[in-house]
Amino acid sequence: MKGKNFLTLFDYSSDEIQKLIDRSIELKVKMKNEEQYKPLDGKSMAMIFQKRSTRTRVSTETGITYLGGHALFLGSDDIQLGKNESLKDTAIVLSRFNSIILARVFAHSDVLTLGTEGTVPVINALSDKYHPLQTLADFMAIKERFGKLEGITLAWVGDGNNVLHSIMAAGPKVGMNIRIATPKAYRPLDDVIEMSRKEAEKNGTELFITSDPLEAVKGANVIVTDTWISMGQDDEKEQRLKEFKGYQVTMEMGKHASDDWVFMHCLPRKPYEVDDEVFYSDRSIVFDEAENRMYTVMAVALELLGK
């Protein structure tokens, strides 16, 4: 993986995804044991943030520091990104200063440009189309809970957004069945569905899409949802709340899932997406997946830098 960009999990093989998850687990053990491990001494990461962030920024800055590197936060008011300087020129200049670039952007085309024009590895920390770091953290939490990924059935109940797209990219590759419920107007993108179906057929797994949440969670080991109203969609709030009626994850919904089902949400969460009874229950592993964001970005940075 040395020298590659990390823009979408469609670009990564099953073995590479499994390796990233396993390395994340290894790093978690090292950090919990307070082992000194500084393979990024002398390395720096430029972190471009067009959007505000809690988990992504804190996990990355902390994780890179633990590894001996330096992570430099660059907010939308800190650099010329796309304003007085082109993305191309920004990518070229940052590549001269830094060992690796991480970018949390609005348009996926922006991170693609950074990846094409930069001369160091670029990590997609979220775009409007994909959120691959989140999926690694999610799958790491699932593997910690169930001891495996292959054969696990994951049900998505909510918006067909960037987080779901990344789950659809990686799930079939690691042997997971993916069952999706979204309102008809909020389905995942057609090109993502097509690519995911091909991966599911190749790997002998299920990709099932419906508008009925109870149908989607049948037999599921994992129920996942996310925000129904993303940044920049505030003007759609009333319409979205109406469209997503019946999609709130509750214990009643969980009765249709497998007896061992767990709940996941990438945060921040609103009560209308999942009620408190589920969110704060023993079935919830939301804070495990949040913690895992640090170890997965550490693993990705190490692998891309060949460390």
N, C-alpha and C positions, 0 to 999 in steps of 0.2 A: 504493500500500500504506500510505500515511500514515494513522496512527490505527487501523489494523486490529490485531486480536490475532493471534498466531501459535500456535495451539493444535493444529491438525492440518493436514497438507498436502492433505487433501480440500477444505479451504476455499480453496485457492489454484489459480489457473489454470496451464496449461502455460507461458504467457509469463511469469507471475510467478515460477514456480519457476526457469525458465531465467535470469531476470534476477537472482535471488538468487545463483545459482551463478556467473554471470559476474561479478557484483560482488565475490563472495568471491575469485575469481581475481585481479581487479584489485587488491584490497586486499593480497593476498599479494605481488604484485609490488611495490607501494609499500613494504610493510614490509621485504621483502628488500633493497630499494634504500635503506633507511633514510631514506625521505622523511618529513618532518614533515607530519602530516595530523591536525588537531585539530578536526573539525567538532562534537564533543560537548563542547566547552569550556562549562562552566556547567551541564551536564546530569548527572543522577545516575540510577543503576539500583539498585533494591532487589532483592537476590537471596535468595529464600526457599529454604532447603534442609531438607526433612524427611528426606532420605537423605544419607548420606555420599557424597563425590564426589572424584575426582582431576581428570579431564579437563575436566568441565563447570565446576567452580569456577575452576580455574587459567586455563583458556582465556578465560573470561568476564572475570574480574578483570583479566587482562593485556590483553586486547583492548580493553576499554572504557577502560583507562588510556592505551593507545597513541592512542586517538581523542580524548583530552583530557577524558574524563568520569570520574566517580567511581562505582565499583561497591561497594556495601555488602553484606557477607555477613551473612545473618540465619539462623543455625542454629535447630534445633528448641528449643534451650534459651535462645535469645536473645530471642524474641518470644512473644506470647501465643497464637499461631496455633492456633485450634481448641481451646484449653484454657480460659483465663479470658476469651477474647474471640472472638467469632464470626469466621468467614472473611469475612463481609460487612463487618463493621466494620474488620477488618484491611485489606481491599482499599481501603476508602474513605480510611482514615487514611494508608496508604502512598502513595496517589495524590496526597494533599495535599503530601507531602514530595518525591516522586520523579517523574522524567520518564517512567520505564518500569519495569515489574516483570518479573522472571524468576523462575520457580518450578519447583523439582524436588520432586515430591510423590509420594505413594503412589497415592491415588485420583484418577482422571481427573476425577471430579466436583468435586474441590477446585480444580483449575486452571480448570474451567468457571465455578465460582462467582467466582473472582478476576477472570476475564475479564468476567463479567456485571456485577459490582458495582463493579469498579475504573473509574476515569475516565481512566486512561492505558493505553497498549498493554501487553498481558501476553504473555510468551513462555513456552511450555511447554518446559522444559528436561528433561523426562522425567515421564511419568505411567505408571500401570500399563497404559494402552491405547496410547499413542503416544510416539514419541521423534523428533519432526520435525527437530531440529537435527542429530541423528546422520545422518539420511538425506541432508540437504544436504551434509554433510562427505563421506559415502560417494560421492555422485554427483559431487561436485567431484573427488574422487580418480580416479574412473572417467573423467571427461572429460579430466583431465590425462594419464591413461595412454593412452586410445584416441582422444582428440581429438573425441569425440562421445558422445552418449547414445542417440540414435535408432538402433535396430537392434541394440543390445547385448542379449545374453541373460544375465540374472542368475539364478543358481540359489541358493536358500536351502536349507541342510541343517541342521535343528535344531528348536528350540522355536518354536511359533507365538506369538511374544511381541510386545511393544510396538515393538521395532525392525523386525520383519517387517511389522507393520501399517503403519508409516510408509513402508516401501519399497513396499508394495502400494498405498498412497495416491498416491504420486508417480510410480512407475515407468511405468505406462501413459500418464500425462499427458505424459511426455517421450519416449515412443516406445520404451520398453524392454519386452522380453519377460521375464516373471517365471515361473520354474519353482520349485515349492516341494515339499520333502520334510519331513514331520513324522510322528512316530508318530500313530496315529489319535486317541489321547486328548489330543494336544497340538496339534491343528490351530488355525489362526487363528480368530478369532471370526467367527461366521456373518454378522453385519452388515457386517464389514469385507470379507469375501469377496464379498458381494453388491455393495457399492459399488465394489470394485475390478474385478469382472467388468464392470460397466456402463462403467467408464472404459476397460477393455481393448477392449470391443466398439466404443465410440465412436471410439477411436484406432487400431483395427486391429492391436492387439498381442495377444500370447498371455498368458493366465494359466492355468497348469497346476499342479494339486495332486495329490500322490501320497504314499505312505508308503515309497517305494523311493528311497533317496538316489542310486543309480546311474542310475535313470531320470530323476531331476530334473536331474542335471548334464550330460546328453547335449547336446553342442553349446554348452555354456555358456562365455561369455567371462569371467564372474566367478562365483566360488563364495564364498558368505558363510555364516558361522555366528556364533553368539553363545553366551553362557553358557547352559548347560542348567539351571542352578540359580540363580535370581535371589534377591535379598535377601528374606528372609521365607519361603523355601522349603526351608530346611535340613533340616526334618523329612521332606522328600520325597526326599532325596538318593539313598538306596539304590534306591528304586523308579524314579526318573528314570534313573539310570545303567543299570538293567536295560532300561528301555523304549527308551533311545537307543543300545543296542548296535548297532554297524554304521554309526553316524552320524559317527564321527570322520573328519575330512577328512585324507586322505593323498595322496601322489603316485600311489598305485594308483588311488584314486578319480578323481584328475585325468586319468587316461588316457581316461576317458569324456567329458571335456569338450573344448572347442575347443583347438587347439594353442597359442593365445595366452592361455590362461586365467590369471587372477590370483586371489589369495585375499585376503579381507577379514574382519576381526573388530573389533568396536567396543571391545573390551577392558573389564575385565581378562579374561584368557584362562586356561583350564585345559588341560593337555596332553591330557586325554581328549577334548576338543572338536576339537583339531587338533594333529597331532604336530609336533615341533621341525623335522623336515625341511622341511615346508611353511611353518611359521610364520616361520622365519628364512631362507627361500630368496629368490631374486630374484623369484619369483612373488608374494611377499607384499607388499602395499601397506598393511599395517595401521598403520604409523607415519606414512604420508602422510595417511591418513584421520584419525588422531588429531591431527596438527598442524592439519589443516584445520578442526577444531572451533573454533579461535580465529577464523579468517577468516569462517566462516559465521555465527557469533553476532554478529560485528561488522557484517556485511552486513545481517542481519535487524534489528538495532537501528537502524542508519542509515535503512533503508527505512521502518520503522514510525514513526520520528521525522521523516521527510521531509527527511533530510539528504543 
